[in-house]
Amino acid sequence: MSFNKSRGAGIGGGGGDELVLRGSVSKKWTFLLCLGSFCVGLLFTNRMWTMPEPKEIIRRSTLEVDKMNLVAGDCAPKSIGDAKDIPGEVPRTQDVIQTLDKTISNLEMELASAKATQESMLSVAPASESIGKRKYFMVIGINTAFSSRKRRDSVRATWMPQGEKRRKMEEEKGIIIRFVIGHSATSGGILDRAIDAEDRKHGDFMRLDHVEGYLELAAKTKAYFVAAVSMWDAEYYIKVDDDVHVNIATLGNTLARHRSKPRVYVGCMKSGPVLAQKGVRYHEPEYWKFGEWGNKYFRHATGQLYAISKDLASYIALNQHVLHKYANEDVSLGSWFIGLDVEHVDDRRLCCGTPPDCEWKAQAGNVCVASFDWSCSGICKSADRIKEVHQRCGESENAIWNAKF
């Protein structure tokens, strides 16, 4: 019994020592594993998270500062030291502003000119007559009315070339001639259809977007110059009435003498009285603008025939909407040039009388440019008498073909 107890006790005591030994080993290994893990961790951390060198830190800081300066440079206020440059900048700024003002002004002028040209081109019929950039010497617009068919036929039969001769004159001499007329108050009516038929036969009309009427002559004259400038690039633009006889070659030679003058206004200059009394011919409703009762107009060309250079015609086109119209169209035209640097040429050959006046002058070698009767403001009964004036005072048939402008 006692043997068994001591054996059992021995067996029980040996198992306890074994358990203690195992616990001691586990703690040592655990401690060693933790220490090894800590060392490995330090090694890994030193390799992956290497601190940048001081030089690199300085270099990065410098680059960042430069970038910030570039971004903020335009927005940063000038230092007190830069204030010394301000007085010098003021004149330069004023020069820049003045240059910009001039540029804007020039652009506005060009825009207005282009707009005026576009409007005038749209207002003229037929549009097929619009010419390209060819240069012409002169454009002659013959002012006419719906009731003047006989006058037009008499002009066609005398001093105005017809058909192929007219086209040849345009091509070889650079001279355009057209009858100028607008439309009736009832557009497309019988009067307009009659002009359309006449134009299909002769092809010598220039139609305006203008309502015909005696009191609208100033507006018609303005519309003519605006349209003529847009259609033909010429040196001179002439307006003549359909009851006046004209020698075309003599007119061309006369105008050619003034080519060196950029702004020239040629005609028979006059200064008639301003008529304030109502009911009389040539009554001026705005007589009070010309001073005291009984005053005279400023110098202007008589309305039967006058010529203006390209610059003046372009001026009318550019300023058409602000040019004032008086009762008389010749006065209106003259008023548009007041205040401009324009040379007025008073040439009395543009207002010769009918025979024997123009005949005597022709025999003396001083051929007249235009002939009419002052008493009628044109040739009296021109449809019947212009043929006689042409025979006695007209230039030779070959004069226009031999002329060199």
NUKEVO-390949 format. One line per field, with one value per residue (C-alpha): residue number from 1; x, y, z. Coordinates in steps of 0.05 Angstrom, whole numbers, plus 5000, padded with zeros to 4 digits. Layout:
<recs>
num	NUM; ... .
px	X; ... .
py	Y; ... .
pz	Z; ... .
</recs>
This chain:
<recs>
num	1; 2; 3; 4; 5; 6; 7; 8; 9; 10; 11; 12; 13; 14; 15; 16; 17; 18; 19; 20; 21; 22; 23; 24; 25; 26; 27; 28; 29; 30; 31; 32; 33; 34; 35; 36; 37; 38; 39; 40; 41; 42; 43; 44; 45; 46; 47; 48; 49; 50; 51; 52; 53; 54; 55; 56; 57; 58; 59; 60; 61; 62; 63; 64; 65; 66; 67; 68; 69; 70; 71; 72; 73; 74; 75; 76; 77; 78; 79; 80; 81; 82; 83; 84; 85; 86; 87; 88; 89; 90; 91; 92; 93; 94; 95; 96; 97; 98; 99; 100; 101; 102; 103; 104; 105; 106; 107; 108; 109; 110; 111; 112; 113; 114; 115; 116; 117; 118; 119; 120; 121; 122; 123; 124; 125; 126; 127; 128; 129; 130; 131; 132; 133; 134; 135; 136; 137; 138; 139; 140; 141; 142; 143; 144; 145; 146; 147; 148; 149; 150; 151; 152; 153; 154; 155; 156; 157; 158; 159; 160; 161; 162; 163; 164; 165; 166; 167; 168; 169; 170; 171; 172; 173; 174; 175; 176; 177; 178; 179; 180; 181; 182; 183; 184; 185; 186; 187; 188; 189; 190; 191; 192; 193; 194; 195; 196; 197; 198; 199; 200; 201; 202; 203; 204; 205; 206; 207; 208; 209; 210; 211; 212; 213; 214; 215; 216; 217; 218; 219; 220; 221; 222; 223; 224; 225; 226; 227; 228; 229; 230; 231; 232; 233; 234; 235; 236; 237; 238; 239; 240; 241; 242; 243; 244; 245; 246; 247; 248; 249; 250; 251; 252; 253; 254; 255; 256; 257; 258; 259; 260; 261; 262; 263; 264; 265; 266; 267; 268; 269; 270; 271; 272; 273; 274; 275; 276; 277; 278; 279; 280; 281; 282; 283; 284; 285; 286; 287; 288; 289; 290; 291; 292; 293; 294; 295; 296; 297; 298; 299; 300; 301; 302; 303; 304; 305; 306; 307; 308; 309; 310; 311; 312; 313; 314; 315; 316; 317; 318; 319; 320; 321; 322; 323; 324; 325; 326; 327; 328; 329; 330; 331; 332; 333; 334; 335; 336; 337; 338; 339; 340; 341; 342; 343; 344; 345; 346; 347; 348; 349; 350; 351; 352; 353; 354; 355; 356; 357; 358; 359; 360; 361; 362; 363; 364; 365; 366; 367; 368; 369; 370; 371; 372; 373; 374; 375; 376; 377; 378; 379; 380; 381; 382; 383; 384; 385; 386; 387; 388; 389; 390; 391; 392; 393; 394; 395; 396; 397; 398; 399; 400; 401; 402; 403; 404; 405 .
px	5000; 5055; 5092; 5034; 5026; 5098; 5098; 5036; 5066; 5129; 5091; 5049; 5111; 5147; 5089; 5089; 5163; 5152; 5097; 5140; 5196; 5151; 5124; 5194; 5213; 5151; 5166; 5238; 5219; 5164; 5212; 5263; 5211; 5186; 5257; 5273; 5209; 5226; 5296; 5268; 5216; 5270; 5310; 5250; 5230; 5299; 5302; 5232; 5226; 5293; 5291; 5308; 5373; 5375; 5397; 5337; 5291; 5321; 5316; 5242; 5226; 5260; 5219; 5154; 5170; 5186; 5120; 5082; 5118; 5099; 5026; 5022; 5069; 5014; 4968; 5020; 5017; 5076; 5126; 5139; 5204; 5164; 5124; 5182; 5161; 5088; 5100; 5135; 5078; 5024; 5045; 5052; 4983; 4954; 4987; 4958; 4888; 4894; 4916; 4858; 4810; 4836; 4832; 4760; 4742; 4772; 4735; 4670; 4681; 4696; 4635; 4591; 4619; 4608; 4537; 4522; 4549; 4509; 4445; 4454; 4468; 4404; 4364; 4385; 4351; 4368; 4419; 4450; 4481; 4528; 4598; 4661; 4725; 4737; 4757; 4715; 4728; 4660; 4587; 4534; 4466; 4410; 4355; 4287; 4214; 4157; 4127; 4192; 4191; 4197; 4256; 4292; 4281; 4308; 4371; 4380; 4374; 4427; 4485; 4475; 4505; 4459; 4466; 4534; 4565; 4544; 4573; 4637; 4642; 4637; 4690; 4740; 4729; 4704; 4642; 4575; 4510; 4443; 4374; 4361; 4291; 4257; 4187; 4117; 4077; 4041; 4101; 4089; 4034; 4025; 4080; 4132; 4111; 4121; 4192; 4206; 4184; 4227; 4287; 4279; 4282; 4342; 4376; 4397; 4361; 4386; 4328; 4329; 4292; 4260; 4190; 4188; 4163; 4184; 4193; 4237; 4292; 4344; 4330; 4334; 4401; 4428; 4402; 4434; 4504; 4498; 4476; 4526; 4585; 4563; 4555; 4614; 4683; 4694; 4736; 4677; 4602; 4558; 4485; 4450; 4378; 4343; 4330; 4403; 4450; 4518; 4582; 4611; 4682; 4687; 4660; 4712; 4770; 4746; 4744; 4811; 4845; 4825; 4850; 4904; 4851; 4823; 4758; 4732; 4662; 4654; 4596; 4570; 4573; 4518; 4490; 4417; 4368; 4335; 4261; 4220; 4153; 4106; 4075; 4132; 4178; 4240; 4209; 4255; 4215; 4279; 4297; 4309; 4372; 4406; 4404; 4360; 4304; 4333; 4398; 4431; 4451; 4524; 4560; 4536; 4533; 4470; 4428; 4427; 4495; 4550; 4605; 4638; 4700; 4698; 4717; 4657; 4609; 4636; 4627; 4553; 4545; 4578; 4538; 4472; 4429; 4452; 4457; 4402; 4357; 4334; 4277; 4324; 4369; 4427; 4427; 4424; 4485; 4524; 4507; 4535; 4604; 4604; 4658; 4696; 4762; 4731; 4754; 4697; 4710; 4667; 4669; 4620; 4625; 4579; 4522; 4524; 4461; 4427; 4444; 4470; 4509; 4539; 4547; 4591; 4634; 4642; 4663; 4715; 4743; 4713; 4664; 4613; 4604; 4529; 4476; 4407; 4362; 4365; 4293; 4268; 4322; 4336; 4325; 4257; 4214; 4274; 4241; 4232; 4293; 4350; 4363; 4375; 4421; 4460; 4468; 4493; 4532; 4548; 4619; 4637; 4614; 4685; 4704; 4690; 4729; 4789; 4789; 4842; 4825 .
py	5000; 5046; 5026; 5046; 5114; 5133; 5111; 5150; 5210; 5204; 5201; 5261; 5303; 5289; 5316; 5383; 5395; 5382; 5433; 5486; 5474; 5481; 5548; 5575; 5557; 5589; 5655; 5657; 5644; 5695; 5747; 5730; 5733; 5801; 5828; 5802; 5832; 5899; 5899; 5879; 5935; 5987; 5964; 5967; 6036; 6066; 6042; 6064; 6131; 6162; 6236; 6285; 6320; 6394; 6415; 6382; 6416; 6483; 6470; 6452; 6512; 6558; 6529; 6536; 6609; 6624; 6594; 6635; 6698; 6684; 6675; 6735; 6781; 6813; 6823; 6850; 6925; 6966; 6983; 7054; 7053; 7040; 7104; 7141; 7112; 7136; 7206; 7176; 7127; 7182; 7213; 7143; 7125; 7188; 7172; 7102; 7130; 7181; 7127; 7083; 7142; 7154; 7081; 7077; 7140; 7113; 7048; 7085; 7125; 7063; 7028; 7088; 7090; 7016; 7022; 7081; 7044; 6982; 7021; 7060; 6996; 6965; 7028; 7030; 6991; 6952; 6918; 6886; 6953; 6949; 6955; 6925; 6962; 6992; 7065; 7114; 7186; 7217; 7199; 7244; 7239; 7273; 7294; 7277; 7268; 7222; 7276; 7290; 7234; 7283; 7318; 7252; 7233; 7301; 7290; 7220; 7250; 7303; 7302; 7235; 7175; 7115; 7040; 7014; 7084; 7095; 7028; 7044; 7111; 7076; 7025; 7069; 7138; 7118; 7163; 7139; 7175; 7157; 7190; 7194; 7182; 7153; 7123; 7150; 7156; 7092; 7048; 7000; 7044; 7066; 7118; 7068; 7017; 7069; 7083; 7008; 6999; 7058; 7030; 6962; 6997; 7043; 7016; 7086; 7097; 7100; 7085; 7113; 7093; 7162; 7189; 7240; 7310; 7382; 7397; 7336; 7356; 7366; 7295; 7268; 7302; 7272; 7203; 7209; 7223; 7168; 7117; 7139; 7132; 7062; 7040; 7072; 7091; 7156; 7218; 7265; 7262; 7310; 7330; 7362; 7377; 7345; 7412; 7432; 7420; 7391; 7382; 7319; 7324; 7397; 7380; 7325; 7370; 7423; 7375; 7343; 7409; 7403; 7332; 7356; 7385; 7332; 7370; 7412; 7440; 7464; 7505; 7574; 7605; 7653; 7685; 7700; 7732; 7692; 7697; 7701; 7717; 7658; 7637; 7660; 7613; 7592; 7612; 7594; 7575; 7577; 7647; 7669; 7625; 7670; 7734; 7796; 7803; 7815; 7778; 7735; 7662; 7640; 7625; 7561; 7531; 7541; 7478; 7468; 7434; 7425; 7375; 7351; 7309; 7239; 7261; 7308; 7256; 7206; 7258; 7264; 7189; 7183; 7239; 7233; 7225; 7290; 7336; 7388; 7401; 7471; 7488; 7493; 7435; 7478; 7517; 7451; 7424; 7488; 7487; 7416; 7443; 7504; 7495; 7443; 7454; 7457; 7496; 7530; 7537; 7588; 7570; 7610; 7561; 7517; 7567; 7595; 7622; 7591; 7616; 7665; 7668; 7598; 7602; 7664; 7633; 7569; 7608; 7644; 7576; 7578; 7521; 7521; 7463; 7475; 7520; 7541; 7601; 7635; 7659; 7587; 7556; 7512; 7514; 7543; 7491; 7445; 7385; 7427; 7473; 7430; 7401; 7472; 7488; 7424; 7440; 7511; 7503; 7429; 7401; 7357; 7285; 7259; 7306; 7254; 7199; 7244; 7271; 7247; 7257 .
pz	5000; 5018; 4955; 4912; 4947; 4939; 4866; 4855; 4889; 4849; 4786; 4806; 4826; 4760; 4719; 4756; 4742; 4670; 4665; 4699; 4650; 4591; 4617; 4626; 4554; 4526; 4561; 4536; 4465; 4468; 4494; 4439; 4385; 4408; 4412; 4342; 4314; 4344; 4312; 4244; 4250; 4264; 4205; 4158; 4183; 4172; 4100; 4079; 4115; 4102; 4122; 4066; 4068; 4087; 4017; 3985; 4034; 4018; 3942; 3947; 3990; 3940; 3881; 3919; 3936; 3863; 3841; 3891; 3868; 3795; 3812; 3857; 3817; 3774; 3833; 3882; 3892; 3870; 3924; 3945; 3905; 3840; 3851; 3818; 3751; 3755; 3727; 3667; 3655; 3652; 3584; 3554; 3579; 3549; 3482; 3483; 3498; 3442; 3393; 3413; 3404; 3334; 3317; 3342; 3304; 3239; 3248; 3260; 3196; 3156; 3185; 3168; 3098; 3087; 3114; 3069; 3009; 3026; 3036; 2971; 2932; 2959; 2942; 2869; 2813; 2774; 2817; 2755; 2738; 2797; 2770; 2797; 2813; 2745; 2744; 2704; 2686; 2697; 2710; 2680; 2712; 2672; 2719; 2688; 2706; 2686; 2641; 2603; 2551; 2493; 2527; 2536; 2463; 2441; 2484; 2454; 2385; 2397; 2447; 2482; 2443; 2435; 2432; 2413; 2413; 2485; 2506; 2468; 2504; 2570; 2553; 2517; 2549; 2618; 2611; 2640; 2620; 2651; 2658; 2733; 2760; 2821; 2826; 2833; 2897; 2877; 2863; 2805; 2775; 2703; 2707; 2733; 2681; 2626; 2650; 2654; 2582; 2560; 2597; 2564; 2497; 2510; 2573; 2595; 2661; 2732; 2780; 2850; 2913; 2915; 2907; 2850; 2864; 2850; 2924; 2932; 2883; 2939; 2965; 2894; 2883; 2946; 2928; 2859; 2886; 2938; 2886; 2833; 2882; 2900; 2828; 2793; 2818; 2779; 2784; 2774; 2783; 2743; 2749; 2689; 2673; 2614; 2580; 2575; 2516; 2534; 2494; 2527; 2501; 2522; 2591; 2598; 2577; 2626; 2685; 2667; 2682; 2756; 2768; 2816; 2863; 2910; 2928; 2871; 2858; 2786; 2758; 2744; 2814; 2835; 2898; 2887; 2936; 2992; 2975; 3039; 3007; 3004; 2938; 2894; 2855; 2893; 2960; 3018; 3080; 3122; 3099; 3171; 3174; 3123; 3163; 3154; 3103; 3033; 3044; 2991; 2991; 2997; 2932; 2899; 2829; 2788; 2784; 2708; 2708; 2760; 2774; 2838; 2850; 2879; 2949; 2953; 2926; 2977; 3031; 3012; 3013; 3081; 3113; 3075; 3138; 3170; 3109; 3112; 3052; 3034; 2986; 2926; 2907; 2882; 2948; 2986; 2950; 2962; 3036; 3044; 3025; 3071; 3122; 3080; 3046; 2976; 2916; 2880; 2805; 2770; 2696; 2654; 2596; 2636; 2629; 2558; 2526; 2466; 2395; 2378; 2444; 2443; 2367; 2370; 2424; 2384; 2322; 2366; 2386; 2456; 2452; 2508; 2556; 2566; 2535; 2560; 2570; 2637; 2629; 2627; 2673; 2613; 2538; 2526; 2492; 2492; 2461; 2397; 2400; 2426; 2357; 2331; 2389; 2375; 2302; 2314; 2380; 2385; 2380; 2321; 2321; 2328; 2385; 2439; 2403; 2392; 2463; 2513; 2585 .
</recs>
